[in-house]
Amino acid sequence: MFRYALPLALIATCAACSKPPQPDQAPPAPQAHVETPWDSMEAQKKKAQDVQKTVDKQAADQRKAIDDQTQ
């Protein structure tokens, strides 16, 4: 009787310490964008780049108009 008690106790201990199976869960939904302190600076930078593109286009149009008048 004692001969089987030690192995049975060892098996019961190992079974009690094992991890339970993971439940089937869907992955968590992506969270909304959290605003950071740099977001406003990035928006200002983007706006400045857009303004610079507009100024460059107007300067090119003006150069073309001057070139057309002088020829």
Contacts in CASP RR format, 6 or more apart in sequence:
PFRMAT RR
TARGET T0000
AUTHOR 0000-0000-0000
METHOD contacts of the structure
MODEL  1
MFRYALPLALIATCAACSKPPQPDQAPPAPQAHVETPWDSMEAQKKKAQD
VQKTVDKQAADQRKAIDDQTQ
END
